[in-house]
């Protein structure tokens, strides 16, 4: 693969990776947010694959395949399963009287869509400003894309703290993890296979636990709105 083709494809994958995170702030339906997370997993897998092919590293190609299977396949499937159980509970009439009828949508985020998109733009500019000294140390195509990973880390954290539905917060946590993984790949041209496997298993375990907790909270209180649960505690 030529250097120019590698640069163009890497920029395209990084652009899709960042765009998926930004569009998550725009969409309200949880099903659409999960699909965007799956698309971001494909873009992250493409980043690892391009680095592996360009550097002729078979371990990175294996890691890319694992990332695609986990972050574009298994994790979105688990979240969809939890979402389907929430919908089934509502249709069976198991929701409590104070439960929201829009359980499958992020109806009342702490920050509205317009402000969220402006914040995403500001966080992206901040990521580019912070990463500039690092890029100047070794201006390769991979390091020049490093701000994209940092921007997704910041956007993922923003989603995590501004969304009120438990499943939306799970997606925010996963966006944050995707950004950290992309930053590691772009800064170091990949991480050892055993490290990526360990991190992936940790993330999978965390999602399984969060999925179980979300379903149990829904069964017990009829809602997964964090503010409603806080009011119940009060």
TIRO-495775 format. One record per residue (C-alpha): residue number from 1; residue in three letters; y negated, x, z negated. Coordinates in pm, whole numbers, m for minus. Each point is the difference from the previous one (the first is absolute). Example, Ala and Ser with C-alpha at 12.3 -4.5 7.8 and 13.67 -1.06 7.14 Angstrom:
% residues 2
atom seq = 1 | type = ALA | y = 450 | x = 1230 | z = m780
atom seq = 2 | type = SER | y = m344 | x = 137 | z = 66
This chain:
% residues 234
atom seq = 1 | type = UNK | y = 0 | x = 0 | z = 0
atom seq = 2 | type = UNK | y = m337 | x = 141 | z = 103
atom seq = 3 | type = UNK | y = m276 | x = 48 | z = m255
atom seq = 4 | type = UNK | y = m231 | x = m254 | z = 167
atom seq = 5 | type = UNK | y = 270 | x = m268 | z = 17
atom seq = 6 | type = UNK | y = 96 | x = 64 | z = m362
atom seq = 7 | type = UNK | y = m364 | x = m35 | z = m108
atom seq = 8 | type = UNK | y = m48 | x = m326 | z = 190
atom seq = 9 | type = UNK | y = 319 | x = m157 | z = m131
atom seq = 10 | type = UNK | y = m71 | x = 114 | z = m356
atom seq = 11 | type = UNK | y = m352 | x = m144 | z = 16
atom seq = 12 | type = UNK | y = 142 | x = m327 | z = 132
atom seq = 13 | type = UNK | y = 258 | x = m20 | z = m281
atom seq = 14 | type = UNK | y = m262 | x = 84 | z = m264
atom seq = 15 | type = UNK | y = m239 | x = m258 | z = 146
atom seq = 16 | type = UNK | y = 268 | x = m270 | z = m20
atom seq = 17 | type = UNK | y = 85 | x = 114 | z = m353
atom seq = 18 | type = UNK | y = m361 | x = m38 | z = m118
atom seq = 19 | type = UNK | y = m61 | x = m322 | z = 196
atom seq = 20 | type = UNK | y = 297 | x = m172 | z = m166
atom seq = 21 | type = UNK | y = m145 | x = 75 | z = m344
atom seq = 22 | type = UNK | y = m343 | x = m133 | z = 98
atom seq = 23 | type = UNK | y = 139 | x = m321 | z = 151
atom seq = 24 | type = UNK | y = 187 | x = m68 | z = m325
atom seq = 25 | type = UNK | y = m344 | x = m54 | z = m155
atom seq = 26 | type = UNK | y = m80 | x = m256 | z = 267
atom seq = 27 | type = UNK | y = 314 | x = m213 | z = m12
atom seq = 28 | type = UNK | y = 65 | x = m253 | z = m277
atom seq = 29 | type = UNK | y = 354 | x = m116 | z = 79
atom seq = 30 | type = UNK | y = 256 | x = 205 | z = m195
atom seq = 31 | type = UNK | y = 251 | x = m20 | z = 288
atom seq = 32 | type = UNK | y = m255 | x = 158 | z = 237
atom seq = 33 | type = UNK | y = m80 | x = 269 | z = m257
atom seq = 34 | type = UNK | y = 369 | x = 89 | z = m24
atom seq = 35 | type = UNK | y = 22 | x = 27 | z = 380
atom seq = 36 | type = UNK | y = m298 | x = 234 | z = 0
atom seq = 37 | type = UNK | y = 167 | x = 214 | z = m264
atom seq = 38 | type = UNK | y = 311 | x = 21 | z = 221
atom seq = 39 | type = UNK | y = m215 | x = 106 | z = 297
atom seq = 40 | type = UNK | y = m160 | x = 266 | z = m216
atom seq = 41 | type = UNK | y = 348 | x = 124 | z = m90
atom seq = 42 | type = UNK | y = 74 | x = 40 | z = 370
atom seq = 43 | type = UNK | y = m323 | x = 197 | z = 47
atom seq = 44 | type = UNK | y = 85 | x = 223 | z = m298
atom seq = 45 | type = UNK | y = 346 | x = 60 | z = 144
atom seq = 46 | type = UNK | y = m160 | x = 91 | z = 334
atom seq = 47 | type = UNK | y = m225 | x = 256 | z = m172
atom seq = 48 | type = UNK | y = 300 | x = 171 | z = m159
atom seq = 49 | type = UNK | y = 195 | x = m18 | z = 327
atom seq = 50 | type = UNK | y = m282 | x = 158 | z = 202
atom seq = 51 | type = UNK | y = m34 | x = 283 | z = m251
atom seq = 52 | type = UNK | y = 375 | x = 57 | z = 8
atom seq = 53 | type = UNK | y = 22 | x = 4 | z = 380
atom seq = 54 | type = UNK | y = m307 | x = 221 | z = 39
atom seq = 55 | type = UNK | y = 126 | x = 255 | z = m253
atom seq = 56 | type = UNK | y = 369 | x = m35 | z = 100
atom seq = 57 | type = UNK | y = 99 | x = m91 | z = m356
atom seq = 58 | type = UNK | y = 305 | x = m222 | z = m20
atom seq = 59 | type = UNK | y = m54 | x = m67 | z = m370
atom seq = 60 | type = UNK | y = m332 | x = m168 | z = 79
atom seq = 61 | type = UNK | y = 167 | x = m212 | z = 269
atom seq = 62 | type = UNK | y = 259 | x = m113 | z = m257
atom seq = 63 | type = UNK | y = m279 | x = m76 | z = m247
atom seq = 64 | type = UNK | y = m182 | x = m201 | z = 271
atom seq = 65 | type = UNK | y = 313 | x = m209 | z = 57
atom seq = 66 | type = UNK | y = 36 | x = m59 | z = m375
atom seq = 67 | type = UNK | y = m366 | x = m100 | z = m32
atom seq = 68 | type = UNK | y = 35 | x = m246 | z = 287
atom seq = 69 | type = UNK | y = 311 | x = m158 | z = m153
atom seq = 70 | type = UNK | y = m148 | x = m25 | z = m349
atom seq = 71 | type = UNK | y = m370 | x = m72 | z = 50
atom seq = 72 | type = UNK | y = 18 | x = m201 | z = 321
atom seq = 73 | type = UNK | y = 332 | x = m170 | z = m71
atom seq = 74 | type = UNK | y = 140 | x = m22 | z = m352
atom seq = 75 | type = UNK | y = m321 | x = m24 | z = m208
atom seq = 76 | type = UNK | y = m163 | x = m271 | z = 218
atom seq = 77 | type = UNK | y = 333 | x = m187 | z = m6
atom seq = 78 | type = UNK | y = 3 | x = 4 | z = m381
atom seq = 79 | type = UNK | y = m358 | x = m128 | z = m18
atom seq = 80 | type = UNK | y = 75 | x = m273 | z = 255
atom seq = 81 | type = UNK | y = 299 | x = m101 | z = m210
atom seq = 82 | type = UNK | y = m217 | x = m33 | z = m311
atom seq = 83 | type = UNK | y = m256 | x = m197 | z = 202
atom seq = 84 | type = UNK | y = 271 | x = m232 | z = 133
atom seq = 85 | type = UNK | y = 119 | x = m66 | z = m355
atom seq = 86 | type = UNK | y = m354 | x = m92 | z = m103
atom seq = 87 | type = UNK | y = m23 | x = m243 | z = 292
atom seq = 88 | type = UNK | y = 341 | x = m148 | z = m83
atom seq = 89 | type = UNK | y = m101 | x = m51 | z = m364
atom seq = 90 | type = UNK | y = m314 | x = m183 | z = 108
atom seq = 91 | type = UNK | y = 191 | x = m223 | z = 241
atom seq = 92 | type = UNK | y = 253 | x = m86 | z = m271
atom seq = 93 | type = UNK | y = m287 | x = m103 | z = m225
atom seq = 94 | type = UNK | y = 68 | x = 266 | z = m263
atom seq = 95 | type = UNK | y = m365 | x = 103 | z = m24
atom seq = 96 | type = UNK | y = m185 | x = m86 | z = m318
atom seq = 97 | type = UNK | y = m293 | x = m245 | z = 17
atom seq = 98 | type = UNK | y = m253 | x = 281 | z = m26
atom seq = 99 | type = UNK | y = 158 | x = 200 | z = 285
atom seq = 100 | type = UNK | y = m203 | x = 55 | z = 314
atom seq = 101 | type = UNK | y = 106 | x = m184 | z = 315
atom seq = 102 | type = UNK | y = m86 | x = 311 | z = 199
atom seq = 103 | type = UNK | y = 252 | x = 234 | z = m158
atom seq = 104 | type = UNK | y = 77 | x = 165 | z = 335
atom seq = 105 | type = UNK | y = m366 | x = 86 | z = 69
atom seq = 106 | type = UNK | y = m252 | x = 229 | z = m166
atom seq = 107 | type = UNK | y = m251 | x = m280 | z = m48
atom seq = 108 | type = UNK | y = m238 | x = 154 | z = m252
atom seq = 109 | type = UNK | y = m23 | x = 379 | z = 25
atom seq = 110 | type = UNK | y = m245 | x = 164 | z = m236
atom seq = 111 | type = UNK | y = m193 | x = 132 | z = 304
atom seq = 112 | type = UNK | y = m51 | x = m214 | z = 311
atom seq = 113 | type = UNK | y = 111 | x = 105 | z = 348
atom seq = 114 | type = UNK | y = m339 | x = 120 | z = 127
atom seq = 115 | type = UNK | y = m65 | x = 212 | z = m308
atom seq = 116 | type = UNK | y = 357 | x = 133 | z = 11
atom seq = 117 | type = UNK | y = m38 | x = 118 | z = 360
atom seq = 118 | type = UNK | y = m332 | x = 167 | z = m81
atom seq = 119 | type = UNK | y = 163 | x = 168 | z = m298
atom seq = 120 | type = UNK | y = 285 | x = 121 | z = 223
atom seq = 121 | type = UNK | y = m255 | x = 155 | z = 236
atom seq = 122 | type = UNK | y = m174 | x = 171 | z = m293
atom seq = 123 | type = UNK | y = 331 | x = 128 | z = m140
atom seq = 124 | type = UNK | y = 95 | x = 138 | z = 343
atom seq = 125 | type = UNK | y = m331 | x = 188 | z = 25
atom seq = 126 | type = UNK | y = 56 | x = 130 | z = m353
atom seq = 127 | type = UNK | y = 348 | x = 123 | z = 96
atom seq = 128 | type = UNK | y = m138 | x = 186 | z = 301
atom seq = 129 | type = UNK | y = m274 | x = 158 | z = m213
atom seq = 130 | type = UNK | y = 246 | x = 109 | z = m271
atom seq = 131 | type = UNK | y = 255 | x = 136 | z = 249
atom seq = 132 | type = UNK | y = m251 | x = 193 | z = 211
atom seq = 133 | type = UNK | y = 26 | x = 329 | z = m199
atom seq = 134 | type = UNK | y = 380 | x = m20 | z = 17
atom seq = 135 | type = UNK | y = m3 | x = m58 | z = 375
atom seq = 136 | type = UNK | y = m229 | x = 297 | z = 55
atom seq = 137 | type = UNK | y = 250 | x = 229 | z = m173
atom seq = 138 | type = UNK | y = 262 | x = m64 | z = 268
atom seq = 139 | type = UNK | y = m129 | x = m222 | z = 284
atom seq = 140 | type = UNK | y = 330 | x = m107 | z = 159
atom seq = 141 | type = UNK | y = 65 | x = m343 | z = 155
atom seq = 142 | type = UNK | y = 193 | x = m101 | z = m313
atom seq = 143 | type = UNK | y = m264 | x = 110 | z = m250
atom seq = 144 | type = UNK | y = m276 | x = m161 | z = 206
atom seq = 145 | type = UNK | y = 180 | x = m330 | z = m57
atom seq = 146 | type = UNK | y = 25 | x = 64 | z = m374
atom seq = 147 | type = UNK | y = m294 | x = m232 | z = m86
atom seq = 148 | type = UNK | y = 203 | x = m293 | z = 133
atom seq = 149 | type = UNK | y = 261 | x = 48 | z = m273
atom seq = 150 | type = UNK | y = m268 | x = 29 | z = m268
atom seq = 151 | type = UNK | y = m176 | x = m311 | z = 132
atom seq = 152 | type = UNK | y = 322 | x = m204 | z = m23
atom seq = 153 | type = UNK | y = 52 | x = 124 | z = m358
atom seq = 154 | type = UNK | y = m345 | x = m131 | z = m93
atom seq = 155 | type = UNK | y = 45 | x = m327 | z = 189
atom seq = 156 | type = UNK | y = 341 | x = m54 | z = m159
atom seq = 157 | type = UNK | y = m151 | x = 48 | z = m346
atom seq = 158 | type = UNK | y = m279 | x = m243 | z = 93
atom seq = 159 | type = UNK | y = 257 | x = m263 | z = 104
atom seq = 160 | type = UNK | y = 191 | x = 59 | z = m322
atom seq = 161 | type = UNK | y = m301 | x = m69 | z = m223
atom seq = 162 | type = UNK | y = m164 | x = m286 | z = 194
atom seq = 163 | type = UNK | y = 295 | x = m223 | z = 91
atom seq = 164 | type = UNK | y = 107 | x = m274 | z = m243
atom seq = 165 | type = UNK | y = 346 | x = m86 | z = 131
atom seq = 166 | type = UNK | y = 280 | x = 215 | z = m137
atom seq = 167 | type = UNK | y = 162 | x = 55 | z = 342
atom seq = 168 | type = UNK | y = m333 | x = 102 | z = 151
atom seq = 169 | type = UNK | y = m35 | x = 256 | z = m277
atom seq = 170 | type = UNK | y = 349 | x = 128 | z = 80
atom seq = 171 | type = UNK | y = m112 | x = 56 | z = 359
atom seq = 172 | type = UNK | y = m308 | x = 181 | z = m129
atom seq = 173 | type = UNK | y = 224 | x = 231 | z = m202
atom seq = 174 | type = UNK | y = 213 | x = 68 | z = 309
atom seq = 175 | type = UNK | y = m310 | x = 68 | z = 214
atom seq = 176 | type = UNK | y = m107 | x = 252 | z = m262
atom seq = 177 | type = UNK | y = 342 | x = 167 | z = 16
atom seq = 178 | type = UNK | y = m9 | x = 4 | z = 382
atom seq = 179 | type = UNK | y = m339 | x = 172 | z = m12
atom seq = 180 | type = UNK | y = 130 | x = 265 | z = m239
atom seq = 181 | type = UNK | y = 302 | x = 60 | z = 224
atom seq = 182 | type = UNK | y = m216 | x = 30 | z = 313
atom seq = 183 | type = UNK | y = m234 | x = 241 | z = m178
atom seq = 184 | type = UNK | y = 294 | x = 218 | z = m98
atom seq = 185 | type = UNK | y = 131 | x = 6 | z = 357
atom seq = 186 | type = UNK | y = m335 | x = 77 | z = 159
atom seq = 187 | type = UNK | y = m103 | x = 261 | z = m256
atom seq = 188 | type = UNK | y = 328 | x = 192 | z = m13
atom seq = 189 | type = UNK | y = 163 | x = m96 | z = 333
atom seq = 190 | type = UNK | y = 268 | x = m192 | z = m184
atom seq = 191 | type = UNK | y = 175 | x = 8 | z = m335
atom seq = 192 | type = UNK | y = 357 | x = 108 | z = m79
atom seq = 193 | type = UNK | y = 265 | x = m262 | z = 65
atom seq = 194 | type = UNK | y = 121 | x = m8 | z = m360
atom seq = 195 | type = UNK | y = m355 | x = m63 | z = m125
atom seq = 196 | type = UNK | y = m54 | x = m289 | z = 240
atom seq = 197 | type = UNK | y = 336 | x = m151 | z = m94
atom seq = 198 | type = UNK | y = m87 | x = 17 | z = m368
atom seq = 199 | type = UNK | y = m340 | x = m162 | z = 50
atom seq = 200 | type = UNK | y = 147 | x = m270 | z = 225
atom seq = 201 | type = UNK | y = 264 | x = m93 | z = m256
atom seq = 202 | type = UNK | y = m267 | x = m22 | z = m269
atom seq = 203 | type = UNK | y = m211 | x = m229 | z = 218
atom seq = 204 | type = UNK | y = 303 | x = m215 | z = 86
atom seq = 205 | type = UNK | y = 85 | x = m37 | z = m369
atom seq = 206 | type = UNK | y = m359 | x = m92 | z = m84
atom seq = 207 | type = UNK | y = m8 | x = m269 | z = 270
atom seq = 208 | type = UNK | y = 331 | x = m146 | z = m117
atom seq = 209 | type = UNK | y = m133 | x = m23 | z = m355
atom seq = 210 | type = UNK | y = m331 | x = m150 | z = 114
atom seq = 211 | type = UNK | y = 182 | x = m252 | z = 220
atom seq = 212 | type = UNK | y = 218 | x = m110 | z = m292
atom seq = 213 | type = UNK | y = m300 | x = m28 | z = m232
atom seq = 214 | type = UNK | y = m197 | x = m201 | z = 257
atom seq = 215 | type = UNK | y = 278 | x = m255 | z = 43
atom seq = 216 | type = UNK | y = 57 | x = m29 | z = m375
atom seq = 217 | type = UNK | y = m372 | x = m45 | z = m68
atom seq = 218 | type = UNK | y = m13 | x = m271 | z = 266
atom seq = 219 | type = UNK | y = 298 | x = m180 | z = m154
atom seq = 220 | type = UNK | y = m146 | x = 20 | z = m350
atom seq = 221 | type = UNK | y = m367 | x = m79 | z = 65
atom seq = 222 | type = UNK | y = m7 | x = m156 | z = 348
atom seq = 223 | type = UNK | y = m249 | x = 250 | z = 139
atom seq = 224 | type = UNK | y = m45 | x = 369 | z = 78
atom seq = 225 | type = UNK | y = m379 | x = m7 | z = m21
atom seq = 226 | type = UNK | y = m90 | x = 277 | z = m247
atom seq = 227 | type = UNK | y = m314 | x = m178 | z = m120
atom seq = 228 | type = UNK | y = 190 | x = m323 | z = m69
atom seq = 229 | type = UNK | y = 255 | x = 195 | z = m203
atom seq = 230 | type = UNK | y = m279 | x = 164 | z = m195
atom seq = 231 | type = UNK | y = m143 | x = m345 | z = m79
atom seq = 232 | type = UNK | y = 342 | x = m112 | z = m125
atom seq = 233 | type = UNK | y = 8 | x = 301 | z = m232
atom seq = 234 | type = UNK | y = m348 | x = m81 | z = m130
